[in-house]
Amino acid sequence: MNRLAKTFFIAAAGFAAVAGAADYDVIVAGGGPAGIGAGYMSAKRGAKTLVLEKSGRLGGMGVSAMVSPFSMATSSDIVRGIAKRIGFGRSVDFHLADVRAYDLLREAGADVMLHADVLGPVMDGNRVTGVRVHCIEGERKISAKVVIDATGNGIVAAAAGVPYEEGRKGDGLVQPMSIMFTVGGFDPAKRFICVSEEHARSKHCIVNGRKWEDIVQDEIKAGNLPPEVGVIRLYPGHTKGLNVVNATQVNGLYGSRSADLTKAEIAARKQAAQIVDVMRRHLPGYANAHIAEMPAVVGVRETRRFEGVDRLTTEDVLSGRKCEDAVARRCSFVIDIHNPAGAGQADGHDKAVTGGARRVKPYDIPYGALVPKKVDGLLFCGRCLSATHEALASCRVMGPAMATGVGAGAAAADAVKKGIEVRAVDAKNLHLFDK
């Protein structure tokens, strides 16, 4: 056997050890915040676990889409510990978070495979028994006792036949997609911060004697910005010389469709150049500002929401629902609905140009929102859980998403250990919130 053939044989044999006859207890489809939480907790609880990620980096929207800051917005020592370990905080370290997440998962005992695009489930009647994966070597089937769908889009759950909703009631529109990017080249002593629509119109966000919102609106009227941008938010970057910019917005497109994703990628990146031009002309110290870092993918806020045994509703997040079977506690992020049909927030347009987000009372997310009603061997977590359009707008951020992943991982390991269905797991006894 020549050297090249021998090398190929060894590589193929190594792959077979991961994806061949050997079964996994738990497969986690998706390596974003929810998938990291699921893989970590499943392996930590003793299940033989594999995390599959379609890109070359773990971290999901927090890394590939450069979403920052990490919104903790939930009460979980486990989530807080994971986030600190991998570099998710008030600013996100995009450069090293993926490697740290890999080390975290491996130390917990999980296997990780990157460049592994999950195509759908392997089914035995009404039971998910594994996944079909497209790898560089070709398509493979990998078996598992429980599959956790942490893909964001619900790739496994949709193909398994779990009913789902997409978009809001009435017109079916989803929240817009966005590109978050960083700018450098400005005077660090004059770094400008604007964290929200409310902040942009307040006395704390004044530029040359004018409210920042008014300046942005004038630029829209002059045709220098598209009307759907509405507000330019700037957050602290991971160094003093960087701002994270959250301002681009592409409406009327769906993150579950490749053609729409293509349009969103191009349109949002073009908007980024327009936004930097506005910053240069108006913000003191920003005359030489430039785009420093662009993400690999557009940020997606909402696609499929699946039917679960339980459901997180709008009333739940407004009233502060408490659950005995909680997988996430004291979730507190606002109902942040980036307007699917225009600029700013979808609510509150009678109060201001770009609206305002509704506040919630700290609420719990029930385990039942991760469990399909009829399909066995499957859990879903992250932004494809069972929730209304409005409730998802609160719980879709990275802290609660990771918490639901942690809950799904613990439940999957418990089901495997006891030889029971995931719907039979008693979430009250998962000890997710023990000190």
LOVEX-939233 format. One record per residue (C-alpha): residue number from 0; residue in one letter; x, y negated, z negated. Coordinates in Angstrom, 1 decimal. Layout:
  num  residu       x       y       z
  NUM       a       X       Y       Z
...
//
This chain:
  num  residu       x       y       z
    0       m     0.0     0.0     0.0
    1       n     1.5    -3.4     1.0
    2       r     1.7    -6.3    -1.5
    3       l    -1.2    -8.2     0.0
    4       a    -3.5    -5.1     0.0
    5       k    -2.4    -4.3    -3.6
    6       t    -3.2    -7.8    -4.7
    7       f    -6.7    -7.6    -3.2
    8       f    -7.3    -4.2    -4.8
    9       i    -6.4    -5.5    -8.2
   10       a    -8.7    -8.6    -7.8
   11       a   -11.6    -6.4    -6.7
   12       a   -11.1    -4.0    -9.5
   13       g   -11.1    -6.9   -12.0
   14       f   -14.3    -8.1   -10.6
   15       a   -15.9    -4.7   -10.8
   16       a   -15.0    -4.6   -14.5
   17       v   -17.2    -7.7   -14.9
   18       a   -20.0    -7.0   -12.4
   19       g   -19.9    -3.3   -11.8
   20       a   -21.5    -0.4   -13.6
   21       a   -20.9    -1.9   -17.1
   22       d   -24.0    -3.6   -18.4
   23       y   -24.2    -6.8   -20.4
   24       d   -26.5    -7.3   -23.3
   25       v   -27.1   -10.9   -22.3
   26       i   -26.5   -12.8   -19.1
   27       v   -26.7   -16.6   -19.3
   28       a   -27.4   -18.2   -15.9
   29       g   -25.9   -21.7   -15.9
   30       g   -23.0   -23.2   -17.7
   31       g   -24.4   -26.7   -18.7
   32       p   -25.0   -27.8   -22.2
   33       a   -28.0   -25.4   -22.6
   34       g   -26.0   -22.5   -21.1
   35       i   -22.9   -23.2   -23.3
   36       g   -25.1   -23.2   -26.4
   37       a   -26.8   -20.0   -25.3
   38       g   -23.6   -18.2   -24.4
   39       y   -21.8   -19.3   -27.5
   40       m   -24.6   -18.2   -29.9
   41       s   -25.3   -14.9   -28.1
   42       a   -21.7   -13.8   -28.2
   43       k   -21.3   -15.2   -31.8
   44       r   -24.2   -13.0   -32.9
   45       g   -22.5    -9.9   -31.4
   46       a   -24.1    -9.4   -28.0
   47       k   -21.9    -8.6   -25.0
   48       t   -22.4   -11.8   -23.1
   49       l   -21.7   -13.2   -19.6
   50       v   -22.0   -16.8   -18.7
   51       l   -22.4   -17.5   -14.9
   52       e   -21.8   -21.0   -13.5
   53       k   -22.2   -21.9    -9.8
   54       s   -19.6   -24.6    -9.8
   55       g   -15.9   -24.6   -10.7
   56       r   -16.6   -26.4   -14.0
   57       l   -18.6   -25.8   -17.2
   58       g   -20.5   -28.7   -18.7
   59       g   -23.4   -29.2   -16.2
   60       m   -24.7   -32.7   -15.9
   61       g   -22.3   -33.7   -18.7
   62       v   -19.3   -33.0   -16.6
   63       s   -20.1   -32.5   -12.9
   64       a   -22.5   -35.5   -12.9
   65       m   -20.5   -37.5   -15.5
   66       v   -23.6   -38.1   -17.7
   67       s   -22.5   -40.1   -20.7
   68       p   -23.1   -40.6   -23.6
   69       f   -24.1   -37.3   -25.2
   70       s   -27.4   -37.9   -26.8
   71       m   -27.4   -35.8   -29.9
   72       a   -31.1   -36.6   -30.7
   73       t   -31.6   -33.4   -32.8
   74       s   -30.7   -32.1   -36.2
   75       s   -28.3   -29.1   -35.7
   76       d   -25.0   -28.5   -37.3
   77       i   -24.3   -25.8   -34.6
   78       v   -24.9   -28.3   -31.7
   79       r   -22.9   -31.0   -33.5
   80       g   -20.0   -28.6   -33.9
   81       i   -20.1   -27.5   -30.2
   82       a   -20.3   -31.0   -29.0
   83       k   -17.4   -32.2   -31.1
   84       r   -15.3   -29.2   -30.0
   85       i   -15.8   -29.8   -26.3
   86       g   -15.6   -33.6   -26.3
   87       f   -19.3   -34.6   -26.0
   88       g   -19.9   -37.7   -28.1
   89       r   -20.7   -41.4   -27.8
   90       s   -18.6   -41.1   -24.6
   91       v   -18.0   -37.8   -22.8
   92       d   -14.5   -36.6   -21.9
   93       f   -15.3   -35.5   -18.4
   94       h   -11.7   -34.4   -17.7
   95       l   -11.3   -31.8   -20.4
   96       a   -14.8   -30.8   -21.7
   97       d   -15.1   -27.9   -19.2
   98       v   -11.8   -26.3   -20.3
   99       r   -12.7   -26.8   -24.0
  100       a   -16.1   -25.2   -23.4
  101       y   -14.4   -22.2   -21.7
  102       d   -12.1   -21.7   -24.6
  103       l   -15.0   -22.0   -27.0
  104       l   -17.0   -19.3   -25.2
  105       r   -14.1   -17.0   -24.8
  106       e   -13.2   -17.3   -28.5
  107       a   -16.8   -16.4   -29.4
  108       g   -16.4   -13.3   -27.3
  109       a   -18.3   -14.3   -24.1
  110       d   -17.1   -13.6   -20.6
  111       v   -17.3   -16.5   -18.2
  112       m   -17.5   -16.4   -14.4
  113       l   -17.3   -19.6   -12.4
  114       h   -18.1   -20.0    -8.7
  115       a   -20.9   -17.5    -9.3
  116       d   -24.2   -18.8    -7.8
  117       v   -27.2   -17.0    -9.3
  118       l   -29.6   -16.2    -6.5
  119       g   -32.4   -14.7    -8.6
  120       p   -33.3   -11.8   -10.9
  121       v   -33.1    -8.1   -10.5
  122       m   -36.6    -6.8   -11.4
  123       d   -38.0    -3.5   -12.6
  124       g   -41.7    -4.0   -12.4
  125       n   -42.5    -7.0   -14.7
  126       r   -39.1    -6.9   -16.4
  127       v   -35.9    -8.8   -15.6
  128       t   -33.0    -6.3   -15.7
  129       g   -30.2    -8.5   -14.4
  130       v   -29.3   -11.1   -11.8
  131       r   -28.2   -11.3    -8.1
  132       v   -25.1   -13.4    -7.8
  133       h   -23.3   -14.8    -4.8
  134       c   -19.6   -14.9    -5.4
  135       i   -16.7   -15.5    -3.1
  136       e   -16.4   -11.7    -2.6
  137       g   -20.1   -11.5    -1.6
  138       e   -23.4   -10.7    -3.3
  139       r   -23.3    -8.6    -6.5
  140       k   -25.9    -7.4    -8.9
  141       i   -25.1    -7.6   -12.6
  142       s   -27.4    -5.9   -15.1
  143       a   -28.4    -7.1   -18.6
  144       k   -30.9    -6.4   -21.3
  145       v   -31.9   -10.0   -21.6
  146       v   -31.3   -12.9   -19.0
  147       i   -31.4   -16.5   -20.2
  148       d   -32.2   -19.0   -17.5
  149       a   -30.2   -22.1   -18.2
  150       t   -30.0   -23.2   -14.6
  151       g   -32.0   -26.4   -15.1
  152       n   -34.0   -25.6   -12.0
  153       g   -35.3   -22.3   -13.3
  154       i   -33.8   -20.3   -10.5
  155       v   -34.3   -16.9   -12.2
  156       a   -37.7   -17.7   -13.8
  157       a   -39.2   -19.0   -10.5
  158       a   -38.0   -16.0    -8.5
  159       a   -39.3   -13.7   -11.3
  160       g   -42.8   -15.1   -10.8
  161       v   -43.1   -17.2   -13.9
  162       p   -45.7   -20.0   -13.1
  163       y   -44.4   -23.5   -13.3
  164       e   -45.3   -27.2   -12.8
  165       e   -43.2   -29.8   -11.0
  166       g   -43.8   -33.5   -11.3
  167       r   -46.4   -35.6   -13.2
  168       k   -50.1   -35.2   -13.0
  169       g   -51.9   -37.0   -10.2
  170       d   -49.2   -37.4    -7.6
  171       g   -46.6   -34.7    -8.4
  172       l   -43.7   -37.1    -8.4
  173       v   -40.6   -36.2   -10.5
  174       q   -38.2   -38.6   -12.2
  175       p   -35.7   -40.0    -9.8
  176       m   -32.2   -38.7    -9.3
  177       s   -29.1   -40.9   -10.1
  178       i   -25.4   -41.2    -9.7
  179       m   -23.5   -42.2   -12.9
  180       f   -20.0   -43.4   -12.3
  181       t   -17.3   -45.4   -14.1
  182       v   -15.8   -48.7   -13.2
  183       g   -12.3   -50.0   -14.1
  184       g   -10.2   -53.0   -13.2
  185       f   -12.0   -55.4   -15.5
  186       d   -10.7   -57.3   -18.6
  187       p   -11.1   -54.8   -21.5
  188       a   -11.5   -57.7   -23.9
  189       k   -14.6   -58.7   -22.0
  190       r   -16.1   -55.2   -21.5
  191       f   -19.9   -55.7   -21.0
  192       i   -22.4   -53.3   -22.6
  193       c   -26.1   -53.0   -21.7
  194       v   -27.7   -49.8   -23.1
  195       s   -31.4   -50.1   -22.0
  196       e   -34.1   -52.0   -20.3
  197       e   -35.0   -53.6   -23.6
  198       h   -31.4   -54.6   -24.2
  199       a   -31.1   -56.1   -20.7
  200       r   -33.9   -58.6   -21.5
  201       s   -32.8   -59.4   -25.1
  202       k   -30.8   -62.3   -26.5
  203       h   -28.0   -59.8   -27.1
  204       c   -27.4   -59.3   -23.3
  205       i   -26.8   -62.9   -22.1
  206       v   -24.5   -63.6   -19.1
  207       n   -23.5   -67.2   -18.5
  208       g   -26.6   -68.4   -20.3
  209       r   -29.1   -66.0   -18.6
  210       k   -30.6   -62.7   -19.5
  211       w   -29.0   -59.8   -17.7
  212       e   -32.4   -58.5   -16.5
  213       d   -33.1   -61.8   -14.8
  214       i   -29.8   -61.8   -13.0
  215       v   -30.4   -58.3   -11.7
  216       q   -34.0   -59.1   -10.6
  217       d   -32.7   -62.2    -8.7
  218       e   -30.2   -59.9    -6.8
  219       i   -33.1   -57.6    -5.9
  220       k   -35.1   -60.5    -4.6
  221       a   -32.1   -61.6    -2.5
  222       g   -31.8   -58.2    -1.0
  223       n   -28.5   -57.4    -2.5
  224       l   -29.9   -54.4    -4.5
  225       p   -32.6   -52.0    -3.7
  226       p   -35.8   -52.6    -5.7
  227       e   -35.7   -49.2    -7.4
  228       v   -32.5   -50.1    -9.3
  229       g   -34.3   -52.4   -11.6
  230       v   -31.7   -52.5   -14.4
  231       i   -27.9   -52.1   -14.5
  232       r   -26.9   -50.3   -17.7
  233       l   -23.2   -50.2   -18.7
  234       y   -22.0   -47.9   -21.5
  235       p   -18.6   -47.6   -23.2
  236       g   -16.3   -45.3   -21.3
  237       h   -13.9   -42.8   -22.8
  238       t   -11.1   -45.4   -22.7
  239       k   -11.3   -49.2   -23.3
  240       g   -10.6   -49.8   -19.6
  241       l   -13.7   -48.0   -18.4
  242       n   -17.5   -48.6   -18.3
  243       v   -19.9   -45.9   -17.5
  244       v   -22.6   -47.3   -15.1
  245       n   -26.1   -45.9   -15.2
  246       a   -28.1   -47.9   -12.6
  247       t   -28.6   -46.0    -9.3
  248       q   -32.0   -44.6    -8.6
  249       v   -33.4   -42.6    -5.7
  250       n   -37.2   -42.1    -5.7
  251       g   -39.5   -39.6    -4.1
  252       l   -37.0   -36.8    -3.8
  253       y   -36.9   -33.4    -5.5
  254       g   -33.9   -31.8    -7.1
  255       s   -35.2   -28.3    -6.3
  256       r   -34.7   -28.9    -2.6
  257       s   -31.3   -29.0    -0.9
  258       a   -32.4   -31.5     1.8
  259       d   -33.6   -33.9    -0.8
  260       l   -30.4   -33.5    -2.9
  261       t   -28.4   -34.4     0.2
  262       k   -30.4   -37.6     0.7
  263       a   -30.1   -38.5    -3.0
  264       e   -26.3   -37.9    -3.0
  265       i   -25.7   -40.3    -0.1
  266       a   -28.2   -43.0    -1.1
  267       a   -27.1   -43.2    -4.7
  268       r   -23.4   -43.4    -3.8
  269       k   -24.2   -46.3    -1.4
  270       q   -26.1   -48.0    -4.2
  271       a   -23.0   -47.7    -6.5
  272       a   -21.0   -50.0    -4.1
  273       q   -23.8   -52.6    -4.2
  274       i   -24.0   -52.5    -8.0
  275       v   -20.2   -53.0    -8.4
  276       d   -20.5   -56.1    -6.1
  277       v   -23.2   -57.6    -8.3
  278       m   -21.0   -57.0   -11.4
  279       r   -18.0   -58.6    -9.8
  280       r   -19.9   -61.8    -8.9
  281       h   -21.7   -62.2   -12.3
  282       l   -19.8   -60.6   -15.2
  283       p   -16.9   -62.5   -16.7
  284       g   -13.7   -60.5   -16.4
  285       y   -15.1   -58.3   -13.7
  286       a   -13.9   -60.1   -10.6
  287       n   -11.5   -57.2    -9.8
  288       a   -13.8   -54.4   -11.0
  289       h   -13.8   -51.2    -8.9
  290       i   -15.2   -47.7    -8.9
  291       a   -12.8   -45.6   -10.9
  292       e   -14.5   -42.2   -11.0
  293       m   -17.4   -40.7    -9.0
  294       p   -19.2   -37.5   -10.0
  295       a   -19.2   -34.3    -8.0
  296       v   -23.0   -34.1    -8.0
  297       v   -26.0   -36.4    -8.3
  298       g   -27.7   -36.3   -11.7
  299       v   -31.1   -34.5   -11.8
  300       r   -33.6   -35.4   -14.6
  301       e   -36.5   -33.1   -13.8
  302       t   -37.6   -30.2   -11.6
  303       r   -39.6   -27.1   -12.7
  304       r   -41.3   -26.8   -16.0
  305       f   -42.3   -23.2   -16.8
  306       e   -45.3   -21.7   -18.5
  307       g   -44.4   -20.4   -21.9
  308       v   -46.1   -18.6   -24.8
  309       d   -46.1   -22.1   -26.4
  310       r   -45.8   -25.5   -24.9
  311       l   -44.3   -28.8   -26.0
  312       t   -46.9   -31.5   -25.4
  313       t   -47.0   -35.3   -25.2
  314       e   -49.0   -35.4   -28.4
  315       d   -46.4   -33.1   -30.1
  316       v   -43.6   -35.6   -29.5
  317       l   -45.7   -38.7   -30.4
  318       s   -47.1   -37.2   -33.6
  319       g   -43.9   -35.4   -34.7
  320       r   -44.9   -31.8   -34.5
  321       k   -43.3   -29.4   -36.9
  322       c   -42.9   -25.7   -36.1
  323       e   -42.1   -22.7   -38.3
  324       d   -40.5   -21.0   -35.2
  325       a   -38.4   -24.1   -34.3
  326       v   -35.3   -23.7   -32.2
  327       a   -34.6   -27.4   -32.3
  328       r   -35.5   -29.7   -35.2
  329       r   -36.0   -33.5   -35.6
  330       c   -35.6   -34.3   -31.9
  331       s   -35.8   -38.0   -31.6
  332       f   -35.0   -39.3   -28.1
  333       v   -37.6   -41.7   -26.6
  334       i   -40.0   -40.7   -23.8
  335       d   -37.5   -41.8   -21.2
  336       i   -39.4   -41.6   -17.9
  337       h   -37.3   -43.3   -15.2
  338       n   -40.1   -44.5   -12.9
  339       p   -40.8   -41.9   -10.2
  340       a   -42.5   -44.6    -8.0
  341       g   -40.5   -47.7    -8.7
  342       a   -37.9   -49.4   -11.0
  343       g   -37.3   -49.1   -14.7
  344       q   -39.5   -47.1   -17.0
  345       a   -42.8   -45.6   -15.8
  346       d   -44.6   -47.0   -18.9
  347       g   -44.9   -50.5   -20.2
  348       h   -45.0   -52.5   -17.0
  349       d   -47.5   -54.8   -18.5
  350       k   -44.9   -55.9   -21.1
  351       a   -41.9   -56.6   -18.9
  352       v   -40.4   -56.3   -15.4
  353       t   -38.8   -52.9   -16.0
  354       g   -41.1   -51.5   -18.7
  355       g   -40.0   -49.8   -21.9
  356       a   -39.7   -46.2   -23.3
  357       r   -42.2   -45.0   -25.8
  358       r   -40.9   -44.0   -29.2
  359       v   -41.4   -40.6   -30.7
  360       k   -41.7   -39.3   -34.2
  361       p   -39.0   -36.6   -34.9
  362       y   -40.4   -33.4   -33.7
  363       d   -39.5   -29.7   -33.4
  364       i   -39.3   -27.5   -30.3
  365       p   -41.0   -24.1   -30.8
  366       y   -39.4   -20.9   -29.8
  367       g   -42.5   -20.0   -27.7
  368       a   -41.6   -22.8   -25.3
  369       l   -38.6   -20.6   -24.2
  370       v   -40.6   -17.4   -23.7
  371       p   -42.6   -16.6   -20.6
  372       k   -46.1   -15.3   -21.2
  373       k   -45.8   -12.2   -19.1
  374       v   -42.3   -11.5   -17.7
  375       d   -40.1    -9.4   -20.0
  376       g   -36.4    -9.6   -20.5
  377       l   -36.2   -13.3   -19.8
  378       l   -35.9   -16.6   -21.7
  379       f   -35.5   -20.1   -20.3
  380       c   -33.9   -23.1   -22.0
  381       g   -32.7   -26.7   -21.3
  382       r   -34.8   -28.8   -19.1
  383       c   -36.8   -26.0   -17.5
  384       l   -38.6   -25.0   -20.8
  385       s   -42.4   -25.1   -21.2
  386       a   -43.3   -28.8   -21.7
  387       t   -45.4   -31.6   -20.2
  388       h   -43.9   -34.2   -17.9
  389       e   -43.9   -36.8   -20.8
  390       a   -42.5   -34.3   -23.4
  391       l   -39.7   -33.2   -21.1
  392       a   -38.7   -36.9   -20.7
  393       s   -37.7   -36.8   -24.3
  394       c   -36.3   -33.3   -24.8
  395       r   -34.4   -33.1   -21.5
  396       v   -31.3   -34.9   -22.9
  397       m   -28.2   -32.9   -23.7
  398       g   -28.5   -32.5   -27.5
  399       p   -32.0   -30.9   -27.5
  400       a   -31.1   -29.0   -24.4
  401       m   -28.1   -27.5   -26.1
  402       a   -30.2   -26.7   -29.2
  403       t   -32.7   -24.8   -27.1
  404       g   -29.8   -22.9   -25.6
  405       v   -28.5   -22.0   -29.1
  406       g   -32.0   -20.8   -30.0
  407       a   -32.3   -18.7   -26.8
  408       g   -28.8   -17.2   -27.4
  409       a   -29.6   -16.3   -31.0
  410       a   -33.0   -14.8   -30.0
  411       a   -31.6   -12.7   -27.2
  412       a   -28.9   -11.3   -29.4
  413       d   -31.5   -10.5   -32.0
  414       a   -33.7    -8.7   -29.5
  415       v   -30.8    -6.6   -28.2
  416       k   -29.7    -5.7   -31.7
  417       k   -33.2    -4.6   -32.8
  418       g   -34.3    -3.1   -29.4
  419       i   -37.3    -5.3   -29.2
  420       e   -38.9    -7.6   -26.6
  421       v   -37.8   -11.3   -26.7
  422       r   -41.4   -12.3   -27.4
  423       a   -41.3   -10.1   -30.6
  424       v   -38.4   -12.0   -32.1
  425       d   -39.2   -13.7   -35.3
  426       a   -37.6   -17.1   -34.8
  427       k   -38.1   -18.1   -38.4
  428       n   -35.4   -15.5   -39.3
  429       l   -32.8   -16.6   -36.8
  430       h   -31.1   -18.9   -39.4
  431       l   -30.3   -21.6   -36.9
  432       f   -30.4   -24.3   -39.5
  433       d   -28.5   -22.7   -42.4
  434       k   -25.7   -24.8   -43.8
//
